[in-house]
Amino acid sequence: MLPLIVKFIIGLIMAITSFLIVKKLTKNNEKISLYTVIIILILTLPTVILYQTKYNAFILLITYVLSIILYRRYFKINIVTSIILCSCEILILTLSDLFISSINLTIFSYEEIRNVWYISIVNNLIIGLLSIGISSIKFLSNRINYLCKKIDNKTGYKIAIFATISILIIAILFYNITTIFKLDLYYSITIIALVGLFILYYFYISEKANYEKLNDEYNILFDYVQNFENWIDDEQMYRHELKNNLSIIRSMTNNKKIIEKIDEMIKFSIIIDDKDIEDLKNIPKGGLKGLLYYKVALAKNKKVKMVVEVSPKVETILKKLPNKKNRDICIILGIYLDNALEAAEESKEKTISLEIYEANKKINFTISNTYKNIIPLKTMRKKGFSTKGKSHGKGLYYADKMVNKVKWIEISQIFLNNYFIQKICVK
């Protein structure tokens, strides 16, 4: 009878831990209900039925599958999100288990840890508490939560497949070390492999979360330039009115990137004259015109001479672009213009030009700017690189990621005759 009770207690500890981890990662604030109790009891069953002295990988795999099914329904999430969350939960539990077990093995034997009931219960309780503590780390839970909310289906399925493979590897590695379970070289190598897998998974999740976050920020900024475009065309370009509108938008967000951009907009006077409007007359409304109005104004404020030439032939083609393509072009062009303005501002000549023209039924955006120092193109594209400090440097990296995801944009960059030339070709 005692072994059955011990199995139930261990299973209950792990089930409650699992539930609380996923609850924290989803930031779910629902109160505990009868349904919650039923789910926890169901997750206890694999341990009660299959737990034995020798480690059983089937407990991990069965619990993993059960968790995916039950949490999908309980937390009202899709199957991909459930797989990602349950994989994170298993990885956190595994990391905690490895850490606590490594300490315990210096005090107890493997048989004592698995067979002496009070040692086994206390061991699992400590693992559970440590796991909950890890899942409570804000930067970890925030990234996972943000990714799950923003990720698209295509990327989500890739992460889900990667996560599932990771769990299978964990099950195999755990089985291998528990066949000997003693602190030797093989055990150490296996632990390093498991920790490495956890780190790899974390950085993979972080990378995807960062991309989705940047995507969200640039989409918000795109919405802003569309409004900016309308204000100009409706002759509502009074500086105090615009600043009031920007201040209202600023008060409605906690996003540091957006606040920083709005502060930059508020800081400078918006100067759009008749010549600027005439230069951009061949750009149809839809976001691109607003973006260029803003960049022209920004260049003037930075004392950078900016020349824009737009071929009349591009208007018809631009009008036919789907909204998604138009948005992507605006974001990528905006990033490259920011890069050009930053370089031109630091140069002696302070000059930048933008040519928009049609060639072979393709639209070309050619940006030429003066610069102070030549920076290797590979260095320029690295994540986090910027001459402006730590808070910048993600733009070009993000643009490259966007370009790699689509088939209809080509990018080329070259240093030529004291100019840095960036060309965006839209097929």
C-alpha positions in Angstrom: 0.0 0.0 0.0 2.8 2.4 0.9 4.5 2.1 -2.6 1.2 3.1 -4.2 0.7 6.1 -1.9 4.3 7.2 -2.6 3.8 6.9 -6.4 0.6 8.9 -6.1 2.3 11.7 -4.1 5.2 11.9 -6.5 2.9 11.9 -9.5 0.7 14.6 -7.8 3.8 16.8 -7.1 4.9 16.6 -10.7 1.4 17.1 -12.1 0.9 20.2 -10.0 4.3 21.5 -10.9 3.6 20.9 -14.6 0.3 22.7 -14.4 1.8 25.7 -12.5 4.6 26.1 -14.9 2.3 26.2 -18.0 0.0 28.5 -16.1 2.8 30.9 -15.5 4.1 30.7 -19.1 0.6 31.5 -20.4 0.0 34.2 -17.7 -3.3 32.6 -17.0 -5.1 34.1 -13.9 -8.1 31.7 -13.8 -8.9 30.4 -10.3 -8.5 26.7 -9.5 -11.7 24.8 -10.3 -12.9 21.2 -10.3 -11.8 20.9 -13.9 -8.2 21.9 -12.8 -8.3 19.1 -10.2 -9.4 16.5 -12.8 -6.6 17.5 -15.1 -4.0 17.2 -12.4 -5.3 13.8 -11.4 -5.2 12.6 -15.0 -1.6 13.7 -15.2 -0.8 11.8 -12.1 -1.9 8.5 -13.6 1.3 7.7 -15.7 3.5 7.9 -12.6 1.1 5.8 -10.5 0.9 3.1 -13.2 4.4 3.1 -14.6 6.7 4.4 -11.9 9.5 1.9 -10.9 13.0 1.8 -9.5 14.5 1.8 -13.0 13.7 5.0 -14.9 10.9 4.6 -17.4 11.0 7.0 -20.4 7.4 6.1 -21.3 6.3 8.1 -18.2 7.9 11.3 -19.7 6.5 10.7 -23.2 3.0 9.7 -22.1 2.8 12.7 -19.7 4.0 14.9 -22.5 1.3 13.8 -24.9 -1.4 14.0 -22.2 -0.3 17.5 -21.2 -0.5 18.7 -24.8 -4.0 17.4 -25.2 -5.3 18.6 -21.7 -3.6 22.0 -21.7 -4.8 22.8 -25.2 -8.4 22.5 -24.0 -7.9 24.0 -20.5 -6.0 27.1 -21.5 -7.9 27.5 -24.8 -4.8 27.5 -27.0 -4.0 25.9 -30.3 -2.1 22.6 -30.7 1.1 24.3 -31.8 1.1 26.6 -28.8 0.4 23.7 -26.5 3.3 21.7 -27.9 5.7 24.6 -27.4 4.5 25.3 -23.8 4.6 21.6 -22.8 8.1 21.2 -24.3 9.3 24.3 -22.3 7.7 22.7 -19.2 9.5 19.4 -19.8 12.8 21.2 -20.4 12.5 23.2 -17.2 11.7 20.1 -15.2 14.6 18.2 -16.8 17.0 21.0 -16.0 15.9 21.1 -12.4 16.0 17.3 -12.1 19.5 17.1 -13.4 20.7 19.8 -11.0 19.0 18.3 -7.9 19.9 14.7 -8.8 23.6 15.7 -9.2 23.7 17.1 -5.7 21.8 14.1 -4.2 24.1 11.6 -5.8 26.9 13.0 -3.7 24.9 12.1 -0.6 22.6 9.1 -1.5 22.8 6.2 -3.9 20.6 5.9 -7.0 18.6 3.1 -5.3 18.0 5.3 -2.2 16.8 8.2 -4.3 14.3 6.0 -6.1 13.3 3.5 -3.4 13.4 5.3 0.0 10.0 6.9 0.1 10.8 10.0 2.1 14.0 10.8 0.1 12.1 10.3 -3.2 9.2 12.6 -2.1 11.5 15.3 -0.8 13.7 15.0 -4.0 10.6 15.5 -6.2 9.3 18.3 -4.1 12.6 20.3 -4.4 12.7 19.6 -8.1 9.1 20.9 -8.4 9.8 24.1 -6.4 13.0 24.8 -8.4 11.1 24.3 -11.7 8.4 26.7 -10.6 11.1 29.2 -9.6 12.7 29.0 -13.1 9.4 29.4 -14.9 8.8 32.5 -12.7 11.9 34.3 -14.2 10.3 37.2 -16.0 12.5 37.5 -19.1 12.1 33.8 -19.7 8.3 33.6 -19.2 7.7 36.9 -21.1 9.6 35.7 -24.2 7.8 32.4 -24.3 4.4 34.0 -23.7 5.0 36.7 -26.4 6.2 34.1 -28.9 3.1 32.0 -28.3 0.8 35.0 -28.8 2.4 36.4 -31.9 3.8 33.5 -33.9 2.3 32.5 -37.2 1.3 29.0 -38.1 4.3 28.3 -40.4 6.9 29.3 -37.9 4.9 27.7 -35.1 4.9 24.3 -36.7 8.7 24.5 -37.2 9.2 25.3 -33.5 6.7 22.5 -32.5 8.6 19.9 -34.6 11.9 21.1 -33.1 10.4 21.0 -29.6 9.1 17.4 -30.0 12.4 16.2 -31.3 14.1 17.8 -28.3 11.7 15.9 -25.9 12.5 12.6 -27.6 16.3 13.3 -27.3 15.8 14.1 -23.6 13.9 10.8 -23.0 16.7 8.8 -24.7 19.5 10.7 -22.8 17.7 10.3 -19.5 17.2 6.6 -20.1 20.9 6.2 -20.9 22.2 8.0 -17.7 19.7 6.2 -15.4 21.0 2.8 -16.5 24.2 3.6 -14.7 23.3 6.7 -12.6 26.6 7.5 -11.0 28.8 10.5 -11.2 31.2 9.4 -13.9 32.5 10.8 -17.2 29.6 9.4 -19.2 27.1 10.9 -16.8 28.8 14.3 -17.0 28.9 14.3 -20.8 25.2 13.4 -20.9 24.3 16.2 -18.5 26.3 18.7 -20.6 24.4 17.5 -23.7 21.1 18.0 -21.9 22.0 21.4 -20.7 23.3 22.3 -24.1 20.0 21.2 -25.6 18.1 23.4 -23.1 20.3 26.4 -24.0 19.9 25.8 -27.7 16.1 25.6 -27.3 16.1 28.8 -25.2 18.1 30.7 -27.8 15.9 29.3 -30.6 12.7 30.5 -28.8 14.3 33.8 -28.0 15.4 34.4 -31.6 11.8 33.7 -32.8 10.3 35.8 -30.0 12.7 38.7 -30.9 11.7 38.5 -34.5 8.0 38.5 -33.8 8.5 41.5 -31.4 10.3 43.5 -34.0 7.7 42.6 -36.5 5.0 43.8 -34.2 6.8 47.1 -33.6 7.4 47.8 -37.3 3.8 47.0 -38.0 2.7 49.6 -35.5 5.1 52.1 -37.0 3.7 51.3 -40.4 0.2 52.1 -39.2 1.6 55.4 -37.9 3.1 56.5 -41.3 -0.3 55.8 -42.9 -1.9 58.2 -40.5 1.0 60.6 -41.1 0.3 60.4 -44.8 -3.4 61.3 -44.3 -2.5 64.3 -42.2 -0.3 65.7 -44.9 -2.8 65.1 -47.7 -5.6 66.6 -45.7 -3.5 69.7 -45.0 -3.5 69.0 -41.2 0.2 69.5 -40.7 0.1 72.0 -37.8 3.0 71.2 -35.6 1.2 71.5 -32.3 -1.7 69.3 -33.4 0.7 66.5 -34.6 2.6 66.7 -31.3 -0.6 66.4 -29.4 -1.6 63.4 -31.4 1.8 61.8 -30.9 1.7 62.5 -27.2 -1.7 60.7 -26.9 -0.3 57.7 -28.8 2.8 57.7 -26.6 0.7 57.5 -23.4 -1.2 54.5 -24.8 1.9 52.2 -25.1 4.6 50.8 -22.8 6.7 49.6 -25.7 10.1 51.2 -25.4 10.9 51.0 -29.1 7.7 52.8 -30.0 8.1 55.4 -27.3 11.6 56.1 -28.5 10.5 56.5 -32.1 7.6 58.9 -31.1 10.0 60.9 -28.9 12.2 61.3 -32.0 9.2 62.5 -34.0 8.1 65.0 -31.4 11.7 66.3 -31.0 12.0 67.7 -34.6 9.9 70.2 -36.5 8.0 68.7 -39.4 8.8 70.7 -42.5 7.1 69.5 -45.7 7.1 72.1 -48.4 5.4 72.1 -51.8 8.5 70.7 -53.6 8.5 67.7 -51.3 4.8 67.0 -52.1 5.5 67.5 -55.8 8.5 65.1 -55.7 6.3 62.4 -54.2 3.2 62.9 -56.4 3.7 59.7 -58.3 3.6 57.6 -55.1 0.1 56.4 -54.4 -1.4 56.5 -50.9 -1.0 53.4 -48.8 1.8 54.0 -46.4 4.8 54.4 -48.7 4.1 58.1 -49.3 3.7 58.7 -45.6 7.0 57.0 -44.9 8.9 59.1 -47.4 7.3 62.3 -46.2 8.5 61.4 -42.7 12.0 60.5 -43.9 12.3 63.7 -45.9 11.3 65.7 -42.8 13.7 63.8 -40.7 16.6 64.4 -43.1 15.9 68.2 -43.0 16.0 68.1 -39.2 19.3 66.3 -39.3 20.7 68.9 -41.8 21.1 66.1 -44.4 20.4 67.0 -48.0 17.9 64.4 -49.3 16.9 64.2 -53.0 14.0 62.0 -54.1 13.3 61.1 -57.7 10.2 59.1 -58.6 9.5 57.8 -62.1 5.8 58.3 -63.2 5.8 54.7 -64.3 5.9 53.3 -60.8 2.5 54.7 -59.7 0.4 52.1 -61.6 2.6 49.2 -60.4 2.5 50.4 -56.8 -1.2 50.7 -56.8 -1.6 47.1 -57.7 0.5 45.8 -54.9 -1.3 43.7 -52.3 -1.4 45.2 -48.8 1.0 42.6 -47.4 3.6 43.4 -50.0 3.1 47.1 -49.6 3.6 46.8 -45.8 6.8 44.7 -46.2 8.3 47.1 -48.8 7.6 50.1 -46.4 9.2 48.3 -43.5 12.3 47.2 -45.4 12.7 50.6 -47.2 12.3 52.4 -43.9 15.1 50.4 -42.3 17.5 51.0 -45.2 16.6 54.7 -45.2 17.3 54.9 -41.5 20.7 53.3 -42.1 21.4 55.7 -44.9 20.4 58.8 -42.8 22.5 57.6 -39.9 25.6 57.3 -42.1 25.0 60.5 -44.0 24.5 62.5 -40.8 28.0 61.5 -39.6 29.7 62.3 -43.0 31.1 65.6 -44.1 28.9 66.0 -47.2 25.6 64.9 -45.5 23.9 63.8 -48.7 21.4 61.1 -49.5 19.4 60.3 -52.6 16.5 58.0 -53.3 15.5 56.9 -56.8 12.3 54.9 -57.4 12.0 53.6 -61.0 10.6 50.8 -63.1 12.9 48.4 -65.1 11.8 45.2 -66.8 8.4 45.4 -64.9 10.3 45.5 -61.6 10.3 48.4 -59.1 13.7 49.5 -58.0 14.5 51.6 -54.9 18.1 52.9 -55.0 19.4 54.7 -52.0 22.8 56.4 -52.2 24.4 58.2 -49.2 27.7 59.6 -48.2 29.5 58.1 -45.2 32.3 58.7 -42.8 34.0 55.3 -42.5 33.6 52.1 -44.6 32.0 49.3 -42.5 32.2 45.7 -43.8 28.8 44.6 -45.1 28.8 41.4 -43.0 29.4 43.5 -39.8 26.7 45.9 -40.7 24.1 43.1 -40.9 25.0 41.5 -37.6 22.3 41.5 -35.0 22.9 44.4 -32.5 25.4 46.3 -34.6 25.0 50.0 -34.7 27.2 53.1 -34.5 24.5 54.7 -32.2 24.8 52.4 -29.2 23.3 49.3 -27.6 19.6 50.3 -28.0 19.9 50.3 -31.8 21.3 47.9 -34.4 18.4 45.5 -34.9 17.0 47.1 -38.1 19.2 45.7 -40.8 19.3 42.3 -39.2 15.5 42.3 -39.1 15.3 43.5 -42.8 17.6 40.6 -43.8 15.4 38.1 -42.0 12.3 39.6 -43.8 14.0 39.4 -47.2 15.1 35.8 -46.6 11.4 34.9 -46.0 10.1 36.2 -49.3 11.0 35.4 -52.9 10.0 38.7 -54.5 12.6 41.1 -53.1 16.3 41.2 -53.9 18.8 43.3 -52.0 22.3 44.5 -53.1 24.7 46.8 -51.4 28.0 48.3 -52.6 30.5 51.1 -51.8 31.1 53.2 -54.9 32.8 56.6 -55.5 32.4 57.8 -51.9 28.8 56.6 -51.8 27.2 53.7 -50.1 24.5 52.4 -52.5 21.7 50.1 -51.4 19.3 48.7 -54.0 15.9 47.1 -53.3 14.4 45.3 -56.3 10.8 44.3 -56.1 9.9 41.6 -58.6 
